Amino acid sequence: MKNIVLFAFISFLLFACNKPVYDYRSKYVGTYQVIQYNKSWISGQAYSYDTSYYDIKVERSDEIYYVNFISDGGKTKYLLEKDGTIHYKSPDWHYQIEGGFITKSKFTLSGGYFGLGGGTSFIANGNKTK
């Protein structure tokens, strides 16, 4: 009888759990206030600078290593490593982002969109509010 109960319990654990017991991304979930410094240029013209302020929500997505950055402009899925490093897979080589979570309540991202004759770059810093 004991063997049957033990076998049933182990079988339940193996088949019922399709997510890790501890998800390292959970400490990054929350709402962040972001300040973003932007720089744009067009070939032959002076640089243009501006600053943006906005809030985003970071959610853990169903995929095992992704977090979603959600803003009014939409949702962006970032690959999140255990050390807090953030990656973004661009559909083309023109768009690049790098950065990561500095602590569980702060992140930084930098990157931009680069093409022939101009581009835009940014540095964004976020602080957790909730």
C-alpha positions as YAML, in Angstrom:
chain: A
units: angstrom
residues:
- id: 1
  name: MET
  ca: [0.00, 0.00, 0.00]
- id: 2
  name: LYS
  ca: [2.80, 2.39, 0.88]
- id: 3
  name: ASN
  ca: [4.47, 1.74, -2.46]
- id: 4
  name: ILE
  ca: [1.30, 2.54, -4.38]
- id: 5
  name: VAL
  ca: [0.82, 5.84, -2.51]
- id: 6
  name: LEU
  ca: [4.48, 6.76, -3.01]
- id: 7
  name: PHE
  ca: [4.33, 5.88, -6.72]
- id: 8
  name: ALA
  ca: [1.13, 7.91, -7.16]
- id: 9
  name: PHE
  ca: [2.66, 10.92, -5.39]
- id: 10
  name: ILE
  ca: [5.87, 10.82, -7.47]
- id: 11
  name: SER
  ca: [3.84, 10.39, -10.69]
- id: 12
  name: PHE
  ca: [1.72, 13.40, -9.75]
- id: 13
  name: LEU
  ca: [4.82, 15.53, -9.15]
- id: 14
  name: LEU
  ca: [6.39, 14.53, -12.46]
- id: 15
  name: PHE
  ca: [3.33, 15.15, -14.63]
- id: 16
  name: ALA
  ca: [1.55, 17.99, -12.82]
- id: 17
  name: CYS
  ca: [4.46, 20.40, -12.70]
- id: 18
  name: ASN
  ca: [5.26, 21.95, -16.04]
- id: 19
  name: LYS
  ca: [6.85, 25.09, -14.55]
- id: 20
  name: PRO
  ca: [9.88, 25.29, -12.29]
- id: 21
  name: VAL
  ca: [9.24, 25.34, -8.55]
- id: 22
  name: TYR
  ca: [11.15, 28.61, -8.25]
- id: 23
  name: ASP
  ca: [11.09, 31.03, -11.15]
- id: 24
  name: TYR
  ca: [14.05, 33.42, -10.95]
- id: 25
  name: ARG
  ca: [12.15, 35.99, -13.06]
- id: 26
  name: SER
  ca: [9.50, 36.57, -10.40]
- id: 27
  name: LYS
  ca: [11.66, 39.10, -8.50]
- id: 28
  name: TYR
  ca: [11.61, 41.41, -11.56]
- id: 29
  name: VAL
  ca: [7.82, 41.45, -12.00]
- id: 30
  name: GLY
  ca: [6.22, 44.81, -11.22]
- id: 31
  name: THR
  ca: [5.65, 48.36, -12.37]
- id: 32
  name: TYR
  ca: [8.64, 50.54, -13.24]
- id: 33
  name: GLN
  ca: [9.03, 54.27, -13.84]
- id: 34
  name: VAL
  ca: [11.36, 54.75, -16.79]
- id: 35
  name: ILE
  ca: [13.41, 57.73, -17.89]
- id: 36
  name: GLN
  ca: [14.77, 57.43, -21.41]
- id: 37
  name: TYR
  ca: [17.37, 59.63, -23.09]
- id: 38
  name: ASN
  ca: [17.08, 59.65, -26.88]
- id: 39
  name: LYS
  ca: [19.48, 60.83, -29.57]
- id: 40
  name: SER
  ca: [18.55, 60.95, -33.27]
- id: 41
  name: TRP
  ca: [20.52, 61.91, -36.33]
- id: 42
  name: ILE
  ca: [20.17, 62.21, -40.05]
- id: 43
  name: SER
  ca: [23.21, 62.33, -42.28]
- id: 44
  name: GLY
  ca: [24.42, 65.88, -42.77]
- id: 45
  name: GLN
  ca: [22.30, 67.33, -39.94]
- id: 46
  name: ALA
  ca: [22.90, 68.06, -36.25]
- id: 47
  name: TYR
  ca: [22.00, 65.56, -33.54]
- id: 48
  name: SER
  ca: [18.56, 65.85, -31.94]
- id: 49
  name: TYR
  ca: [18.11, 65.05, -28.22]
- id: 50
  name: ASP
  ca: [15.02, 64.47, -26.11]
- id: 51
  name: THR
  ca: [13.97, 62.78, -22.88]
- id: 52
  name: SER
  ca: [10.94, 60.51, -22.35]
- id: 53
  name: TYR
  ca: [9.24, 59.53, -19.09]
- id: 54
  name: TYR
  ca: [6.85, 56.58, -18.93]
- id: 55
  name: ASP
  ca: [5.74, 53.60, -16.85]
- id: 56
  name: ILE
  ca: [5.96, 49.98, -17.88]
- id: 57
  name: LYS
  ca: [4.83, 46.72, -16.35]
- id: 58
  name: VAL
  ca: [7.12, 43.73, -16.33]
- id: 59
  name: GLU
  ca: [5.33, 40.39, -16.40]
- id: 60
  name: ARG
  ca: [6.64, 36.87, -16.53]
- id: 61
  name: SER
  ca: [5.44, 35.24, -19.72]
- id: 62
  name: ASP
  ca: [4.58, 31.59, -20.20]
- id: 63
  name: GLU
  ca: [7.82, 30.85, -21.98]
- id: 64
  name: ILE
  ca: [10.47, 29.74, -19.57]
- id: 65
  name: TYR
  ca: [13.04, 32.55, -20.01]
- id: 66
  name: TYR
  ca: [11.06, 35.61, -21.13]
- id: 67
  name: VAL
  ca: [9.63, 38.71, -19.46]
- id: 68
  name: ASN
  ca: [7.16, 41.04, -21.12]
- id: 69
  name: PHE
  ca: [7.70, 44.80, -20.99]
- id: 70
  name: ILE
  ca: [4.21, 46.27, -21.36]
- id: 71
  name: SER
  ca: [3.53, 49.94, -22.14]
- id: 72
  name: ASP
  ca: [0.84, 51.95, -23.89]
- id: 73
  name: GLY
  ca: [2.73, 51.33, -27.14]
- id: 74
  name: GLY
  ca: [2.42, 47.56, -26.86]
- id: 75
  name: LYS
  ca: [4.27, 44.57, -25.50]
- id: 76
  name: THR
  ca: [7.90, 43.58, -26.06]
- id: 77
  name: LYS
  ca: [9.26, 40.18, -25.13]
- id: 78
  name: TYR
  ca: [12.80, 40.12, -23.71]
- id: 79
  name: LEU
  ca: [14.93, 37.08, -23.04]
- id: 80
  name: LEU
  ca: [16.00, 37.17, -19.39]
- id: 81
  name: GLU
  ca: [19.01, 35.28, -18.11]
- id: 82
  name: LYS
  ca: [19.43, 34.16, -14.49]
- id: 83
  name: ASP
  ca: [22.00, 36.92, -13.91]
- id: 84
  name: GLY
  ca: [19.45, 39.59, -14.95]
- id: 85
  name: THR
  ca: [20.89, 40.19, -18.43]
- id: 86
  name: ILE
  ca: [18.22, 41.18, -20.95]
- id: 87
  name: HIS
  ca: [18.33, 40.26, -24.64]
- id: 88
  name: TYR
  ca: [16.04, 41.17, -27.51]
- id: 89
  name: LYS
  ca: [15.89, 39.20, -30.74]
- id: 90
  name: SER
  ca: [15.54, 41.74, -33.52]
- id: 91
  name: PRO
  ca: [13.78, 40.79, -36.74]
- id: 92
  name: ASP
  ca: [16.65, 42.50, -38.58]
- id: 93
  name: TRP
  ca: [20.18, 43.68, -37.85]
- id: 94
  name: HIS
  ca: [19.19, 47.37, -37.71]
- id: 95
  name: TYR
  ca: [17.65, 47.23, -34.22]
- id: 96
  name: GLN
  ca: [19.89, 46.40, -31.26]
- id: 97
  name: ILE
  ca: [19.33, 46.37, -27.50]
- id: 98
  name: GLU
  ca: [21.48, 45.34, -24.56]
- id: 99
  name: GLY
  ca: [21.20, 45.75, -20.83]
- id: 100
  name: GLY
  ca: [19.84, 44.06, -17.77]
- id: 101
  name: PHE
  ca: [18.53, 44.28, -14.25]
- id: 102
  name: ILE
  ca: [21.11, 45.89, -11.99]
- id: 103
  name: THR
  ca: [19.15, 44.88, -8.89]
- id: 104
  name: LYS
  ca: [15.70, 43.37, -8.45]
- id: 105
  name: SER
  ca: [14.24, 46.89, -8.57]
- id: 106
  name: LYS
  ca: [16.38, 48.63, -11.24]
- id: 107
  name: PHE
  ca: [17.16, 47.95, -14.87]
- id: 108
  name: THR
  ca: [18.99, 49.67, -17.68]
- id: 109
  name: LEU
  ca: [18.66, 49.21, -21.43]
- id: 110
  name: SER
  ca: [20.54, 50.84, -24.26]
- id: 111
  name: GLY
  ca: [20.37, 50.44, -27.98]
- id: 112
  name: GLY
  ca: [18.83, 51.92, -31.05]
- id: 113
  name: TYR
  ca: [17.77, 51.62, -34.63]
- id: 114
  name: PHE
  ca: [20.52, 52.16, -37.14]
- id: 115
  name: GLY
  ca: [20.25, 52.47, -40.89]
- id: 116
  name: LEU
  ca: [21.82, 54.12, -43.88]
- id: 117
  name: GLY
  ca: [21.82, 57.88, -43.48]
- id: 118
  name: GLY
  ca: [20.64, 58.10, -39.87]
- id: 119
  name: GLY
  ca: [19.40, 56.44, -36.76]
- id: 120
  name: THR
  ca: [18.14, 56.71, -33.21]
- id: 121
  name: SER
  ca: [19.80, 55.58, -30.00]
- id: 122
  name: PHE
  ca: [18.58, 55.51, -26.41]
- id: 123
  name: ILE
  ca: [19.49, 54.80, -22.82]
- id: 124
  name: ALA
  ca: [16.57, 53.83, -20.55]
- id: 125
  name: ASN
  ca: [16.70, 53.41, -16.76]
- id: 126
  name: GLY
  ca: [13.80, 51.95, -14.81]
- id: 127
  name: ASN
  ca: [13.04, 51.95, -11.09]
- id: 128
  name: LYS
  ca: [10.43, 49.67, -9.56]
- id: 129
  name: THR
  ca: [7.47, 51.45, -7.97]
- id: 130
  name: LYS
  ca: [5.24, 48.45, -7.13]
...
